[in-house]
């Protein structure tokens, strides 16, 4: 989960700031851990902007191991 938050933060920090300042993480939704991921396991990570308004950016983050077909899709929302 930590790496997903860091990836989301990296994308958000590349976005122009709002008039009130920089973006901040507001909530994480639909986060599911279906299996234990041992230390050192390689993950494929992808983050996309799902929706953007003047005050919020909603991201989807996809994290999966290379040997699985299931996806975990937490949504992170940033607000001003």
C-alpha positions as CSV (number, residue, x, y, z in Angstrom):
1,X,0.0,0.0,0.0
2,X,2.8,2.4,0.8
3,X,4.3,2.2,-2.7
4,X,0.8,2.9,-4.2
5,X,0.5,6.0,-2.1
6,X,4.0,7.1,-3.1
7,X,3.2,6.6,-6.8
8,X,0.0,8.6,-6.5
9,X,1.9,11.4,-4.7
10,X,4.5,11.4,-7.4
11,X,1.8,11.9,-10.1
12,X,-0.1,14.5,-8.1
13,X,3.1,16.6,-7.4
14,X,3.5,16.9,-11.2
15,X,0.1,18.6,-11.5
16,X,-0.1,22.4,-11.3
17,X,-1.1,23.5,-7.8
18,X,-4.5,25.0,-7.0
19,X,-4.9,28.6,-6.1
20,X,-4.9,27.6,-2.4
21,X,-1.6,25.7,-2.6
22,X,-0.4,22.2,-3.2
23,X,-2.5,19.0,-3.5
24,X,-2.9,16.7,-0.5
25,X,-4.2,13.1,-0.2
26,X,-7.8,13.2,1.1
27,X,-8.9,9.6,1.0
28,X,-8.1,6.1,-0.2
29,X,-11.1,4.0,-1.4
30,X,-11.5,0.4,-2.5
31,X,-8.1,-0.8,-1.2
32,X,-8.0,-4.6,-1.1
33,X,-5.1,-6.9,-0.2
34,X,-6.0,-10.3,-1.5
35,X,-2.7,-12.0,-0.7
36,X,0.5,-11.6,1.3
37,X,3.2,-9.9,-0.8
38,X,6.6,-11.0,0.5
39,X,9.4,-8.5,0.8
40,X,11.4,-8.3,-2.5
41,X,8.5,-9.4,-4.7
42,X,8.4,-7.4,-7.9
43,X,5.1,-5.5,-8.6
44,X,3.8,-3.9,-11.7
45,X,2.4,-0.5,-10.8
46,X,0.3,1.9,-12.9
47,X,-1.5,5.1,-11.9
48,X,-3.9,7.1,-14.0
49,X,-6.0,10.3,-13.6
50,X,-9.6,9.1,-13.6
51,X,-11.2,12.5,-13.1
52,X,-10.1,16.1,-12.5
53,X,-12.0,19.2,-11.4
54,X,-10.8,22.5,-10.2
55,X,-10.6,21.3,-6.6
56,X,-10.0,17.5,-6.8
57,X,-8.1,14.9,-8.7
58,X,-9.2,11.3,-8.6
59,X,-6.6,8.6,-9.5
60,X,-6.7,4.9,-10.0
61,X,-3.8,2.8,-9.0
62,X,-3.2,-0.7,-10.3
63,X,-0.7,-2.9,-8.4
64,X,-0.2,-6.6,-9.3
65,X,2.5,-9.2,-9.2
66,X,3.9,-10.3,-12.6
67,X,2.5,-13.8,-12.1
68,X,-1.2,-13.0,-11.4
69,X,-4.0,-11.8,-13.6
70,X,-6.1,-10.3,-10.7
71,X,-5.9,-6.5,-10.2
72,X,-6.2,-4.4,-7.2
73,X,-7.6,-0.9,-8.0
74,X,-7.6,1.5,-5.1
75,X,-8.8,5.0,-5.9
76,X,-6.9,7.9,-4.3
77,X,-8.5,11.3,-4.1
78,X,-6.6,14.5,-3.6
79,X,-8.2,17.8,-2.7
80,X,-7.0,21.3,-1.9
